[in-house]
């Protein structure tokens, strides 16, 4: 006849919990606009939606580096002399 084993496992004696993953908590993901970091340009502490220059630095960069739009005239495409036409396209 088989006897049921009712002996419980002894509690851990080394100070670690038996199931550490049950006690671990993961912080929630930050919402948009919740990233706090130092601006890589001016080193001020800011809270922005994404890492990069802060709003003030972006406005300053746009004011300083903005270029004028201009129309660029392009010549018609002329193939080089060493380019031969496709043999199938030349079939009569």
VENGINOR-V57143 format. One record per residue. N is the residue number from 1. RES is the residue in one letter. SS is DSSP state (alpha for helix, beta for strand, coil for the rest). Layout:
BEGIN
n-><N,N>
res-><RES,RES>
ss-><SS,SS>
END
This chain:
BEGIN
n-><1,2,3,4,5,6,7,8,9,10,11,12,13,14,15,16,17,18,19,20,21,22,23,24,25,26,27,28,29,30,31,32,33,34,35,36,37,38,39,40,41,42,43,44,45,46,47,48,49,50,51,52,53,54,55,56,57,58,59,60,61,62,63,64,65,66,67,68,69,70,71,72,73,74,75,76,77,78,79,80,81,82,83,84,85,86,87,88,89,90,91,92>
res-><X,X,X,X,X,X,X,X,X,X,X,X,X,X,X,X,X,X,X,X,X,X,X,X,X,X,X,X,X,X,X,X,X,X,X,X,X,X,X,X,X,X,X,X,X,X,X,X,X,X,X,X,X,X,X,X,X,X,X,X,X,X,X,X,X,X,X,X,X,X,X,X,X,X,X,X,X,X,X,X,X,X,X,X,X,X,X,X,X,X,X,X>
ss-><coil,coil,coil,coil,coil,coil,coil,coil,coil,coil,coil,coil,coil,coil,coil,coil,coil,coil,coil,alpha,alpha,alpha,alpha,coil,coil,coil,coil,coil,coil,coil,coil,coil,coil,coil,beta,beta,beta,beta,coil,coil,coil,coil,coil,coil,beta,beta,beta,beta,coil,coil,coil,coil,coil,coil,alpha,alpha,alpha,alpha,alpha,alpha,alpha,alpha,alpha,alpha,alpha,coil,coil,coil,coil,coil,coil,coil,coil,coil,coil,coil,coil,coil,coil,coil,coil,coil,coil,coil,coil,coil,coil,coil,coil,coil,coil,coil>
END
